[in-house]
């Protein structure tokens, strides 16, 4: 059962998105707002907003009939590109890509964050028994992430890489990082036998993968960032 705080947060989010439809040029013309979310528990709040039609409800309260177009996209790069081209009105991604698109559009489209969606640990997993720490990775390994080089997992990995190898080496593992949706990366990690032997994952996929005895955790984003940190924003 949702607590009063959670219900208030959902109401505020839905009302904000409904208000956004009033100011989107496309929404004014068509009465439509397009939203995209990624895969994982971090985006559960959007499932609730969609399933309970909260945007439509609060739109009606503002005198606006809103049609909501929901999309599922993996990776911050694709999210930002769709947002910048006008294919989407609202996207969900981690803080690093949000800051990137905010910086790129300042004084132009002026893309802004609406709200935080989640704060949970992300695990770097592997099925390679020889990898115990970050220093054990080699050019023969491949690390799956949703958006190589720009997403939350990649940026977090770069932070820890800089800490262990020096600031000038922060992109050391970019060349073995592969962009892959969490569901596909999890399947590859569990099955084994593919070039993908590691995955910087997120809930619930990391917990599913860890049920396999061949998969183990190398590190957590909480280890890197010093504790809980918002990783999904809208």
GULUMLUM-916251 format. One line per field, with one value per atom (N, C-alpha, C): atom name; y, x, z; residue number from 0. Coordinates in steps of 0.02 Angstrom, whole numbers. Example, Ala and Ser with C-alpha at 12.3 -4.5 7.8 and 13.67 -1.06 7.14 Angstrom:
REM residues 2
atome	(N / CA / C / N / CA / C);
north	(-284 / -225 / -165 / -112 / -53 / 2);
east	(660 / 615 / 660 / 642 / 684 / 645);
up	(390 / 390 / 390 / 354 / 357 / 394);
num	(0 / 0 / 0 / 1 / 1 / 1);
//
This chain:
REM residues 234
atome	(N / CA / C / N / CA / C / N / CA / C / N / CA / C / N / CA / C / N / CA / C / N / CA / C / N / CA / C / N / CA / C / N / CA / C / N / CA / C / N / CA / C / N / CA / C / N / CA / C / N / CA / C / N / CA / C / N / CA / C / N / CA / C / N / CA / C / N / CA / C / N / CA / C / N / CA / C / N / CA / C / N / CA / C / N / CA / C / N / CA / C / N / CA / C / N / CA / C / N / CA / C / N / CA / C / N / CA / C / N / CA / C / N / CA / C / N / CA / C / N / CA / C / N / CA / C / N / CA / C / N / CA / C / N / CA / C / N / CA / C / N / CA / C / N / CA / C / N / CA / C / N / CA / C / N / CA / C / N / CA / C / N / CA / C / N / CA / C / N / CA / C / N / CA / C / N / CA / C / N / CA / C / N / CA / C / N / CA / C / N / CA / C / N / CA / C / N / CA / C / N / CA / C / N / CA / C / N / CA / C / N / CA / C / N / CA / C / N / CA / C / N / CA / C / N / CA / C / N / CA / C / N / CA / C / N / CA / C / N / CA / C / N / CA / C / N / CA / C / N / CA / C / N / CA / C / N / CA / C / N / CA / C / N / CA / C / N / CA / C / N / CA / C / N / CA / C / N / CA / C / N / CA / C / N / CA / C / N / CA / C / N / CA / C / N / CA / C / N / CA / C / N / CA / C / N / CA / C / N / CA / C / N / CA / C / N / CA / C / N / CA / C / N / CA / C / N / CA / C / N / CA / C / N / CA / C / N / CA / C / N / CA / C / N / CA / C / N / CA / C / N / CA / C / N / CA / C / N / CA / C / N / CA / C / N / CA / C / N / CA / C / N / CA / C / N / CA / C / N / CA / C / N / CA / C / N / CA / C / N / CA / C / N / CA / C / N / CA / C / N / CA / C / N / CA / C / N / CA / C / N / CA / C / N / CA / C / N / CA / C / N / CA / C / N / CA / C / N / CA / C / N / CA / C / N / CA / C / N / CA / C / N / CA / C / N / CA / C / N / CA / C / N / CA / C / N / CA / C / N / CA / C / N / CA / C / N / CA / C / N / CA / C / N / CA / C / N / CA / C / N / CA / C / N / CA / C / N / CA / C / N / CA / C / N / CA / C / N / CA / C / N / CA / C / N / CA / C / N / CA / C / N / CA / C / N / CA / C / N / CA / C / N / CA / C / N / CA / C / N / CA / C / N / CA / C / N / CA / C / N / CA / C / N / CA / C / N / CA / C / N / CA / C / N / CA / C / N / CA / C / N / CA / C / N / CA / C / N / CA / C / N / CA / C / N / CA / C / N / CA / C / N / CA / C / N / CA / C / N / CA / C / N / CA / C / N / CA / C / N / CA / C / N / CA / C / N / CA / C / N / CA / C / N / CA / C / N / CA / C / N / CA / C / N / CA / C / N / CA / C / N / CA / C / N / CA / C / N / CA / C / N / CA / C / N / CA / C / N / CA / C / N / CA / C / N / CA / C / N / CA / C / N / CA / C / N / CA / C / N / CA / C / N / CA / C / N / CA / C / N / CA / C / N / CA / C / N / CA / C / N / CA / C / N / CA / C / N / CA / C / N / CA / C / N / CA / C / N / CA / C / N / CA / C / N / CA / C / N / CA / C / N / CA / C / N / CA / C / N / CA / C / N / CA / C / N / CA / C / N / CA / C / N / CA / C / N / CA / C / N / CA / C / N / CA / C / N / CA / C / N / CA / C / N / CA / C / N / CA / C / N / CA / C / N / CA / C / N / CA / C / N / CA / C / N / CA / C / N / CA / C / N / CA / C / N / CA / C / N / CA / C / N / CA / C / N / CA / C / N / CA / C / N / CA / C / N / CA / C);
north	(-60 / 0 / 62 / 111 / 170 / 214 / 241 / 287 / 354 / 399 / 466 / 503 / 494 / 527 / 504 / 437 / 410 / 431 / 433 / 455 / 528 / 569 / 639 / 647 / 607 / 610 / 591 / 539 / 518 / 572 / 602 / 654 / 713 / 733 / 790 / 776 / 716 / 698 / 699 / 668 / 665 / 734 / 776 / 843 / 885 / 875 / 911 / 891 / 826 / 802 / 827 / 828 / 854 / 928 / 966 / 1037 / 1046 / 1000 / 1004 / 998 / 961 / 953 / 1019 / 1063 / 1128 / 1172 / 1161 / 1205 / 1175 / 1112 / 1081 / 1101 / 1127 / 1149 / 1092 / 1033 / 975 / 956 / 961 / 942 / 990 / 1055 / 1104 / 1089 / 1068 / 1056 / 990 / 940 / 874 / 848 / 883 / 857 / 793 / 789 / 727 / 741 / 695 / 700 / 631 / 629 / 566 / 558 / 501 / 487 / 421 / 419 / 357 / 338 / 274 / 249 / 190 / 176 / 121 / 60 / 10 / -52 / -56 / -79 / -89 / -59 / -77 / -54 / 21 / 51 / 123 / 163 / 131 / 165 / 143 / 109 / 82 / 137 / 195 / 250 / 270 / 264 / 280 / 227 / 165 / 113 / 128 / 153 / 170 / 229 / 280 / 338 / 317 / 271 / 248 / 206 / 156 / 108 / 140 / 191 / 225 / 287 / 299 / 355 / 421 / 432 / 491 / 555 / 552 / 612 / 634 / 585 / 602 / 631 / 602 / 625 / 697 / 713 / 781 / 830 / 804 / 847 / 870 / 824 / 842 / 894 / 889 / 937 / 1007 / 1010 / 1074 / 1093 / 1055 / 1070 / 1047 / 997 / 974 / 898 / 879 / 807 / 787 / 743 / 725 / 651 / 640 / 572 / 560 / 507 / 493 / 435 / 447 / 395 / 370 / 308 / 278 / 237 / 244 / 208 / 177 / 122 / 91 / 94 / 127 / 135 / 119 / 86 / 72 / 118 / 150 / 190 / 265 / 302 / 374 / 409 / 382 / 414 / 417 / 361 / 359 / 404 / 407 / 450 / 523 / 545 / 615 / 634 / 590 / 603 / 612 / 568 / 573 / 637 / 657 / 718 / 779 / 780 / 838 / 844 / 787 / 790 / 803 / 803 / 816 / 754 / 695 / 633 / 616 / 639 / 629 / 695 / 699 / 759 / 750 / 689 / 674 / 608 / 607 / 545 / 531 / 471 / 454 / 426 / 449 / 427 / 443 / 429 / 443 / 515 / 534 / 603 / 624 / 583 / 606 / 626 / 585 / 606 / 666 / 671 / 730 / 793 / 792 / 850 / 866 / 813 / 823 / 859 / 836 / 867 / 936 / 946 / 1012 / 1062 / 1041 / 1085 / 1101 / 1050 / 1059 / 1105 / 1107 / 1143 / 1208 / 1225 / 1287 / 1347 / 1387 / 1445 / 1428 / 1364 / 1342 / 1308 / 1240 / 1204 / 1206 / 1219 / 1223 / 1161 / 1103 / 1041 / 1042 / 1023 / 1024 / 958 / 944 / 885 / 901 / 852 / 861 / 834 / 773 / 741 / 681 / 662 / 601 / 541 / 487 / 427 / 371 / 367 / 312 / 321 / 286 / 286 / 216 / 176 / 107 / 89 / 40 / 21 / -14 / -1 / -37 / -79 / -142 / -187 / -200 / -200 / -225 / -299 / -339 / -412 / -443 / -504 / -541 / -617 / -654 / -727 / -754 / -708 / -727 / -739 / -800 / -815 / -782 / -760 / -730 / -655 / -627 / -555 / -547 / -518 / -505 / -430 / -391 / -318 / -286 / -221 / -184 / -195 / -204 / -212 / -279 / -324 / -389 / -390 / -337 / -334 / -325 / -358 / -353 / -337 / -329 / -313 / -371 / -430 / -488 / -487 / -446 / -444 / -393 / -401 / -353 / -339 / -274 / -251 / -220 / -248 / -222 / -165 / -111 / -54 / -28 / 7 / 31 / 82 / 126 / 178 / 188 / 155 / 157 / 228 / 247 / 311 / 369 / 364 / 422 / 407 / 345 / 328 / 326 / 318 / 318 / 264 / 204 / 150 / 164 / 190 / 205 / 261 / 313 / 369 / 347 / 305 / 281 / 238 / 197 / 157 / 202 / 256 / 302 / 336 / 350 / 381 / 335 / 271 / 223 / 208 / 207 / 195 / 251 / 313 / 370 / 366 / 343 / 337 / 285 / 230 / 175 / 180 / 211 / 212 / 282 / 334 / 402 / 438 / 503 / 542 / 536 / 533 / 530 / 463 / 414 / 347 / 333 / 385 / 373 / 337 / 339 / 304 / 237 / 212 / 150 / 92 / 87 / 30 / 47 / 107 / 124 / 79 / 58 / 18 / -54 / -76 / -143 / -140 / -80 / -71 / -77 / -111 / -124 / -100 / -61 / -38 / -96 / -113 / -169 / -158 / -168 / -161 / -210 / -190 / -232 / -303 / -311 / -380 / -424 / -396 / -434 / -449 / -401 / -410 / -463 / -462 / -511 / -581 / -589 / -654 / -680 / -635 / -655 / -675 / -638 / -653 / -720 / -734 / -797 / -857 / -848 / -903 / -919 / -867 / -877 / -895 / -901 / -922 / -867 / -805 / -750 / -703 / -653 / -605 / -562 / -557 / -518 / -560 / -546 / -585 / -542 / -477 / -433 / -384 / -357 / -314 / -266 / -201 / -152 / -145 / -180 / -193 / -144 / -160 / -122 / -168 / -150 / -191 / -192 / -248 / -312 / -360 / -338 / -383 / -409 / -367 / -389 / -445 / -442 / -493 / -559 / -554 / -614 / -647 / -606 / -633 / -667 / -637 / -664 / -730 / -749 / -815 / -870 / -851 / -899 / -906 / -966 / -976 / -955 / -946 / -926 / -851 / -814 / -741 / -714 / -665 / -634 / -558 / -524 / -451 / -429 / -381 / -352 / -290 / -247 / -187 / -159 / -112 / -79 / -4 / 27 / 99 / 136 / 105 / 136 / 137 / 86 / 86 / 145 / 158 / 210 / 280 / 289 / 355 / 372 / 323 / 336 / 330 / 294 / 284 / 297 / 301 / 312 / 375 / 372 / 430 / 420 / 474 / 470 / 450 / 398 / 377 / 383 / 393 / 402 / 469 / 507 / 569 / 573 / 616 / 624 / 696);
east	(42 / 0 / 43 / 28 / 69 / 61 / 116 / 114 / 89 / 67 / 45 / 99 / 163 / 218 / 223 / 219 / 225 / 167 / 106 / 48 / 55 / 82 / 93 / 144 / 197 / 249 / 221 / 179 / 149 / 102 / 63 / 17 / 55 / 109 / 149 / 180 / 207 / 238 / 187 / 130 / 78 / 52 / 42 / 18 / 69 / 133 / 186 / 189 / 183 / 183 / 122 / 65 / 5 / 13 / 44 / 56 / 104 / 153 / 201 / 167 / 113 / 77 / 47 / 33 / 5 / 56 / 121 / 173 / 212 / 200 / 233 / 197 / 233 / 201 / 163 / 194 / 161 / 99 / 103 / 47 / -11 / 4 / -50 / -88 / -50 / -82 / -120 / -94 / -122 / -154 / -143 / -167 / -132 / -67 / -30 / 38 / 61 / 128 / 161 / 222 / 258 / 311 / 309 / 354 / 390 / 454 / 492 / 524 / 524 / 556 / 601 / 648 / 694 / 671 / 715 / 696 / 724 / 682 / 706 / 660 / 673 / 633 / 636 / 692 / 700 / 647 / 613 / 562 / 491 / 485 / 421 / 369 / 391 / 344 / 308 / 342 / 311 / 260 / 272 / 222 / 157 / 164 / 105 / 68 / 105 / 75 / 38 / 68 / 37 / -24 / -17 / -71 / -132 / -120 / -176 / -199 / -168 / -186 / -188 / -136 / -135 / -125 / -87 / -77 / -143 / -180 / -245 / -292 / -289 / -333 / -318 / -254 / -236 / -241 / -235 / -246 / -318 / -364 / -435 / -451 / -415 / -425 / -403 / -359 / -335 / -371 / -424 / -464 / -432 / -389 / -354 / -362 / -384 / -387 / -318 / -284 / -216 / -213 / -183 / -167 / -93 / -79 / -10 / 17 / 73 / 105 / 166 / 163 / 216 / 263 / 328 / 379 / 430 / 460 / 515 / 578 / 629 / 693 / 749 / 801 / 858 / 916 / 944 / 1004 / 991 / 1033 / 1025 / 1038 / 1084 / 1100 / 1038 / 1004 / 943 / 889 / 885 / 836 / 849 / 911 / 928 / 918 / 937 / 929 / 855 / 813 / 742 / 712 / 737 / 713 / 732 / 795 / 820 / 788 / 768 / 737 / 662 / 635 / 564 / 521 / 553 / 515 / 483 / 512 / 485 / 482 / 434 / 428 / 462 / 460 / 487 / 525 / 585 / 624 / 649 / 671 / 698 / 768 / 814 / 884 / 920 / 984 / 1024 / 1046 / 1076 / 1098 / 1151 / 1202 / 1253 / 1225 / 1183 / 1156 / 1109 / 1075 / 1032 / 1074 / 1131 / 1175 / 1204 / 1217 / 1244 / 1195 / 1132 / 1082 / 1062 / 1063 / 1050 / 1102 / 1165 / 1220 / 1216 / 1200 / 1197 / 1140 / 1086 / 1026 / 1016 / 1061 / 1054 / 1053 / 1000 / 993 / 961 / 945 / 913 / 847 / 847 / 786 / 775 / 828 / 824 / 792 / 820 / 796 / 811 / 764 / 771 / 747 / 771 / 748 / 682 / 638 / 573 / 575 / 600 / 599 / 646 / 666 / 705 / 658 / 680 / 639 / 662 / 727 / 750 / 820 / 835 / 901 / 915 / 949 / 963 / 1034 / 1065 / 1133 / 1132 / 1183 / 1193 / 1256 / 1254 / 1310 / 1347 / 1413 / 1455 / 1464 / 1436 / 1436 / 1480 / 1502 / 1540 / 1531 / 1539 / 1539 / 1610 / 1659 / 1729 / 1757 / 1773 / 1796 / 1863 / 1899 / 1965 / 1961 / 1901 / 1893 / 1866 / 1907 / 1888 / 1883 / 1924 / 1924 / 1926 / 1920 / 1922 / 1988 / 2042 / 2108 / 2117 / 2070 / 2075 / 2046 / 2011 / 1982 / 2037 / 2029 / 2078 / 2042 / 2080 / 2052 / 2009 / 2015 / 1977 / 1906 / 1894 / 1828 / 1784 / 1718 / 1669 / 1618 / 1608 / 1562 / 1501 / 1443 / 1381 / 1354 / 1334 / 1303 / 1248 / 1197 / 1143 / 1167 / 1213 / 1238 / 1312 / 1353 / 1425 / 1453 / 1490 / 1524 / 1485 / 1417 / 1378 / 1327 / 1304 / 1252 / 1278 / 1232 / 1250 / 1302 / 1291 / 1338 / 1407 / 1410 / 1475 / 1511 / 1475 / 1505 / 1529 / 1490 / 1509 / 1572 / 1576 / 1635 / 1696 / 1685 / 1740 / 1765 / 1720 / 1741 / 1787 / 1767 / 1808 / 1874 / 1871 / 1931 / 1982 / 1958 / 2002 / 2033 / 1993 / 2018 / 2074 / 2065 / 2114 / 2173 / 2162 / 2215 / 2242 / 2209 / 2229 / 2179 / 2172 / 2122 / 2128 / 2190 / 2200 / 2181 / 2165 / 2146 / 2072 / 2031 / 1961 / 1922 / 1944 / 1910 / 1941 / 1982 / 2019 / 1975 / 1915 / 1872 / 1817 / 1819 / 1769 / 1775 / 1838 / 1848 / 1824 / 1809 / 1781 / 1708 / 1680 / 1610 / 1566 / 1509 / 1464 / 1394 / 1362 / 1294 / 1245 / 1208 / 1161 / 1106 / 1043 / 989 / 999 / 978 / 985 / 957 / 897 / 871 / 916 / 941 / 985 / 1052 / 1079 / 1143 / 1137 / 1082 / 1070 / 1066 / 1030 / 1024 / 1092 / 1133 / 1199 / 1244 / 1239 / 1281 / 1263 / 1199 / 1176 / 1192 / 1182 / 1193 / 1267 / 1309 / 1380 / 1395 / 1459 / 1478 / 1480 / 1462 / 1465 / 1522 / 1535 / 1588 / 1569 / 1505 / 1483 / 1491 / 1543 / 1554 / 1545 / 1527 / 1517 / 1460 / 1430 / 1372 / 1366 / 1367 / 1353 / 1278 / 1247 / 1175 / 1136 / 1071 / 1027 / 972 / 936 / 880 / 824 / 790 / 796 / 844 / 873 / 914 / 975 / 1006 / 1066 / 1050 / 991 / 972 / 955 / 926 / 912 / 978 / 1026 / 1090 / 1128 / 1124 / 1161 / 1133 / 1075 / 1048 / 1086 / 1122 / 1163 / 1230 / 1250 / 1312 / 1375 / 1371 / 1429 / 1439 / 1391 / 1394 / 1409 / 1454 / 1469 / 1478 / 1472 / 1477 / 1550 / 1570 / 1637 / 1636 / 1586 / 1579 / 1509 / 1492 / 1427 / 1436 / 1387 / 1390 / 1393 / 1365 / 1368 / 1440 / 1480 / 1550 / 1586 / 1569 / 1602 / 1581 / 1516 / 1488 / 1482 / 1500 / 1498 / 1430 / 1385 / 1318 / 1264 / 1201 / 1146 / 1154 / 1136 / 1137 / 1084 / 1048 / 997 / 1027 / 999 / 1026 / 976 / 913 / 863 / 827 / 821 / 784 / 739 / 690 / 641 / 642);
up	(0 / 0 / 0 / -43 / -48 / 14 / 38 / 94 / 70 / 117 / 97 / 58 / 79 / 44 / -28 / -38 / -105 / -148 / -118 / -156 / -177 / -132 / -148 / -203 / -201 / -252 / -320 / -321 / -384 / -411 / -366 / -387 / -415 / -381 / -403 / -471 / -480 / -543 / -600 / -589 / -640 / -658 / -606 / -618 / -657 / -641 / -676 / -750 / -763 / -832 / -870 / -836 / -868 / -885 / -839 / -851 / -908 / -914 / -968 / -1036 / -1039 / -1102 / -1124 / -1077 / -1093 / -1129 / -1114 / -1140 / -1198 / -1213 / -1270 / -1334 / -1383 / -1445 / -1478 / -1478 / -1508 / -1469 / -1403 / -1361 / -1371 / -1379 / -1389 / -1453 / -1505 / -1569 / -1570 / -1534 / -1540 / -1475 / -1418 / -1355 / -1337 / -1352 / -1343 / -1312 / -1268 / -1240 / -1245 / -1269 / -1279 / -1225 / -1191 / -1135 / -1148 / -1130 / -1137 / -1071 / -1056 / -996 / -1014 / -969 / -980 / -939 / -934 / -902 / -831 / -784 / -716 / -664 / -601 / -545 / -538 / -558 / -552 / -589 / -636 / -675 / -657 / -600 / -578 / -568 / -545 / -532 / -597 / -653 / -717 / -737 / -717 / -730 / -694 / -632 / -593 / -625 / -646 / -678 / -742 / -780 / -842 / -827 / -783 / -771 / -739 / -697 / -664 / -703 / -760 / -804 / -765 / -726 / -683 / -723 / -778 / -818 / -849 / -876 / -905 / -852 / -793 / -738 / -719 / -710 / -690 / -748 / -810 / -867 / -870 / -857 / -857 / -804 / -748 / -694 / -716 / -766 / -793 / -857 / -873 / -932 / -997 / -995 / -1054 / -1063 / -1123 / -1139 / -1166 / -1131 / -1151 / -1171 / -1229 / -1249 / -1234 / -1197 / -1177 / -1218 / -1251 / -1291 / -1253 / -1229 / -1189 / -1233 / -1221 / -1259 / -1212 / -1232 / -1195 / -1237 / -1211 / -1246 / -1198 / -1221 / -1179 / -1196 / -1145 / -1156 / -1159 / -1123 / -1118 / -1185 / -1225 / -1289 / -1333 / -1340 / -1380 / -1351 / -1285 / -1252 / -1269 / -1261 / -1273 / -1346 / -1391 / -1463 / -1481 / -1454 / -1467 / -1439 / -1381 / -1350 / -1391 / -1415 / -1452 / -1521 / -1550 / -1616 / -1612 / -1551 / -1542 / -1548 / -1554 / -1559 / -1492 / -1438 / -1371 / -1334 / -1287 / -1246 / -1178 / -1152 / -1085 / -1089 / -1062 / -1061 / -990 / -978 / -912 / -921 / -879 / -885 / -820 / -818 / -759 / -755 / -699 / -689 / -739 / -754 / -802 / -870 / -903 / -968 / -961 / -903 / -892 / -892 / -857 / -854 / -923 / -962 / -1029 / -1074 / -1074 / -1117 / -1091 / -1025 / -997 / -1021 / -1019 / -1040 / -1114 / -1154 / -1227 / -1249 / -1210 / -1231 / -1193 / -1147 / -1108 / -1154 / -1148 / -1192 / -1258 / -1270 / -1332 / -1315 / -1317 / -1297 / -1222 / -1184 / -1111 / -1079 / -1094 / -1063 / -989 / -948 / -875 / -845 / -785 / -748 / -713 / -710 / -677 / -605 / -597 / -531 / -530 / -470 / -461 / -461 / -491 / -495 / -449 / -436 / -395 / -368 / -314 / -285 / -258 / -298 / -280 / -303 / -272 / -293 / -361 / -400 / -463 / -455 / -475 / -465 / -531 / -526 / -581 / -571 / -616 / -610 / -664 / -651 / -701 / -691 / -746 / -740 / -752 / -752 / -759 / -689 / -670 / -602 / -585 / -636 / -624 / -606 / -613 / -598 / -528 / -485 / -416 / -403 / -437 / -429 / -499 / -500 / -564 / -600 / -563 / -593 / -629 / -621 / -653 / -724 / -743 / -811 / -862 / -920 / -974 / -1039 / -1092 / -1157 / -1185 / -1155 / -1178 / -1149 / -1097 / -1065 / -1100 / -1092 / -1118 / -1064 / -1051 / -999 / -1032 / -1020 / -1048 / -1004 / -1035 / -1002 / -1049 / -1022 / -1066 / -1118 / -1098 / -1144 / -1132 / -1172 / -1162 / -1167 / -1116 / -1116 / -1088 / -1085 / -1064 / -1009 / -1004 / -955 / -884 / -837 / -766 / -750 / -776 / -761 / -788 / -849 / -880 / -842 / -825 / -789 / -720 / -687 / -621 / -627 / -679 / -691 / -704 / -740 / -755 / -691 / -645 / -581 / -543 / -538 / -502 / -539 / -605 / -644 / -634 / -632 / -619 / -550 / -502 / -433 / -428 / -464 / -457 / -505 / -564 / -614 / -629 / -602 / -616 / -660 / -651 / -687 / -763 / -787 / -859 / -889 / -846 / -869 / -858 / -848 / -830 / -884 / -946 / -1001 / -1017 / -972 / -984 / -1006 / -977 / -992 / -1043 / -1071 / -1122 / -1183 / -1199 / -1259 / -1252 / -1191 / -1182 / -1157 / -1159 / -1140 / -1202 / -1194 / -1249 / -1230 / -1273 / -1260 / -1272 / -1219 / -1223 / -1170 / -1187 / -1138 / -1080 / -1021 / -962 / -971 / -1000 / -1007 / -1050 / -1105 / -1150 / -1117 / -1082 / -1048 / -993 / -957 / -904 / -933 / -988 / -1020 / -1043 / -1071 / -1094 / -1036 / -981 / -923 / -892 / -887 / -857 / -902 / -967 / -1014 / -1022 / -1020 / -1030 / -1103 / -1119 / -1186 / -1238 / -1220 / -1267 / -1248 / -1289 / -1274 / -1213 / -1199 / -1141 / -1079 / -1040 / -978 / -916 / -926 / -869 / -884 / -833 / -842 / -783 / -797 / -744 / -743 / -697 / -699 / -655 / -646 / -602 / -578 / -524 / -501 / -553 / -564 / -529 / -563 / -619 / -661 / -624 / -583 / -548 / -498 / -467 / -419 / -455 / -514 / -554 / -574 / -596 / -619 / -562 / -502 / -445 / -420 / -443 / -425 / -461 / -514 / -550 / -514 / -496 / -457 / -494 / -561 / -600 / -602 / -574 / -576 / -507 / -503 / -438 / -446 / -391 / -391 / -383 / -423 / -419 / -374 / -386 / -345 / -352 / -309 / -309 / -320 / -351 / -361 / -294 / -242 / -175 / -150 / -168 / -150 / -182 / -244 / -283 / -262 / -252 / -239 / -165 / -122 / -51 / -19 / -52 / -23 / -74 / -52 / -98 / -139 / -201 / -246 / -298 / -315 / -366 / -432 / -463 / -527 / -584 / -570 / -622 / -613 / -666 / -664 / -725 / -720 / -774 / -797);
num	(0 / 0 / 0 / 1 / 1 / 1 / 2 / 2 / 2 / 3 / 3 / 3 / 4 / 4 / 4 / 5 / 5 / 5 / 6 / 6 / 6 / 7 / 7 / 7 / 8 / 8 / 8 / 9 / 9 / 9 / 10 / 10 / 10 / 11 / 11 / 11 / 12 / 12 / 12 / 13 / 13 / 13 / 14 / 14 / 14 / 15 / 15 / 15 / 16 / 16 / 16 / 17 / 17 / 17 / 18 / 18 / 18 / 19 / 19 / 19 / 20 / 20 / 20 / 21 / 21 / 21 / 22 / 22 / 22 / 23 / 23 / 23 / 24 / 24 / 24 / 25 / 25 / 25 / 26 / 26 / 26 / 27 / 27 / 27 / 28 / 28 / 28 / 29 / 29 / 29 / 30 / 30 / 30 / 31 / 31 / 31 / 32 / 32 / 32 / 33 / 33 / 33 / 34 / 34 / 34 / 35 / 35 / 35 / 36 / 36 / 36 / 37 / 37 / 37 / 38 / 38 / 38 / 39 / 39 / 39 / 40 / 40 / 40 / 41 / 41 / 41 / 42 / 42 / 42 / 43 / 43 / 43 / 44 / 44 / 44 / 45 / 45 / 45 / 46 / 46 / 46 / 47 / 47 / 47 / 48 / 48 / 48 / 49 / 49 / 49 / 50 / 50 / 50 / 51 / 51 / 51 / 52 / 52 / 52 / 53 / 53 / 53 / 54 / 54 / 54 / 55 / 55 / 55 / 56 / 56 / 56 / 57 / 57 / 57 / 58 / 58 / 58 / 59 / 59 / 59 / 60 / 60 / 60 / 61 / 61 / 61 / 62 / 62 / 62 / 63 / 63 / 63 / 64 / 64 / 64 / 65 / 65 / 65 / 66 / 66 / 66 / 67 / 67 / 67 / 68 / 68 / 68 / 69 / 69 / 69 / 70 / 70 / 70 / 71 / 71 / 71 / 72 / 72 / 72 / 73 / 73 / 73 / 74 / 74 / 74 / 75 / 75 / 75 / 76 / 76 / 76 / 77 / 77 / 77 / 78 / 78 / 78 / 79 / 79 / 79 / 80 / 80 / 80 / 81 / 81 / 81 / 82 / 82 / 82 / 83 / 83 / 83 / 84 / 84 / 84 / 85 / 85 / 85 / 86 / 86 / 86 / 87 / 87 / 87 / 88 / 88 / 88 / 89 / 89 / 89 / 90 / 90 / 90 / 91 / 91 / 91 / 92 / 92 / 92 / 93 / 93 / 93 / 94 / 94 / 94 / 95 / 95 / 95 / 96 / 96 / 96 / 97 / 97 / 97 / 98 / 98 / 98 / 99 / 99 / 99 / 100 / 100 / 100 / 101 / 101 / 101 / 102 / 102 / 102 / 103 / 103 / 103 / 104 / 104 / 104 / 105 / 105 / 105 / 106 / 106 / 106 / 107 / 107 / 107 / 108 / 108 / 108 / 109 / 109 / 109 / 110 / 110 / 110 / 111 / 111 / 111 / 112 / 112 / 112 / 113 / 113 / 113 / 114 / 114 / 114 / 115 / 115 / 115 / 116 / 116 / 116 / 117 / 117 / 117 / 118 / 118 / 118 / 119 / 119 / 119 / 120 / 120 / 120 / 121 / 121 / 121 / 122 / 122 / 122 / 123 / 123 / 123 / 124 / 124 / 124 / 125 / 125 / 125 / 126 / 126 / 126 / 127 / 127 / 127 / 128 / 128 / 128 / 129 / 129 / 129 / 130 / 130 / 130 / 131 / 131 / 131 / 132 / 132 / 132 / 133 / 133 / 133 / 134 / 134 / 134 / 135 / 135 / 135 / 136 / 136 / 136 / 137 / 137 / 137 / 138 / 138 / 138 / 139 / 139 / 139 / 140 / 140 / 140 / 141 / 141 / 141 / 142 / 142 / 142 / 143 / 143 / 143 / 144 / 144 / 144 / 145 / 145 / 145 / 146 / 146 / 146 / 147 / 147 / 147 / 148 / 148 / 148 / 149 / 149 / 149 / 150 / 150 / 150 / 151 / 151 / 151 / 152 / 152 / 152 / 153 / 153 / 153 / 154 / 154 / 154 / 155 / 155 / 155 / 156 / 156 / 156 / 157 / 157 / 157 / 158 / 158 / 158 / 159 / 159 / 159 / 160 / 160 / 160 / 161 / 161 / 161 / 162 / 162 / 162 / 163 / 163 / 163 / 164 / 164 / 164 / 165 / 165 / 165 / 166 / 166 / 166 / 167 / 167 / 167 / 168 / 168 / 168 / 169 / 169 / 169 / 170 / 170 / 170 / 171 / 171 / 171 / 172 / 172 / 172 / 173 / 173 / 173 / 174 / 174 / 174 / 175 / 175 / 175 / 176 / 176 / 176 / 177 / 177 / 177 / 178 / 178 / 178 / 179 / 179 / 179 / 180 / 180 / 180 / 181 / 181 / 181 / 182 / 182 / 182 / 183 / 183 / 183 / 184 / 184 / 184 / 185 / 185 / 185 / 186 / 186 / 186 / 187 / 187 / 187 / 188 / 188 / 188 / 189 / 189 / 189 / 190 / 190 / 190 / 191 / 191 / 191 / 192 / 192 / 192 / 193 / 193 / 193 / 194 / 194 / 194 / 195 / 195 / 195 / 196 / 196 / 196 / 197 / 197 / 197 / 198 / 198 / 198 / 199 / 199 / 199 / 200 / 200 / 200 / 201 / 201 / 201 / 202 / 202 / 202 / 203 / 203 / 203 / 204 / 204 / 204 / 205 / 205 / 205 / 206 / 206 / 206 / 207 / 207 / 207 / 208 / 208 / 208 / 209 / 209 / 209 / 210 / 210 / 210 / 211 / 211 / 211 / 212 / 212 / 212 / 213 / 213 / 213 / 214 / 214 / 214 / 215 / 215 / 215 / 216 / 216 / 216 / 217 / 217 / 217 / 218 / 218 / 218 / 219 / 219 / 219 / 220 / 220 / 220 / 221 / 221 / 221 / 222 / 222 / 222 / 223 / 223 / 223 / 224 / 224 / 224 / 225 / 225 / 225 / 226 / 226 / 226 / 227 / 227 / 227 / 228 / 228 / 228 / 229 / 229 / 229 / 230 / 230 / 230 / 231 / 231 / 231 / 232 / 232 / 232 / 233 / 233 / 233);
//
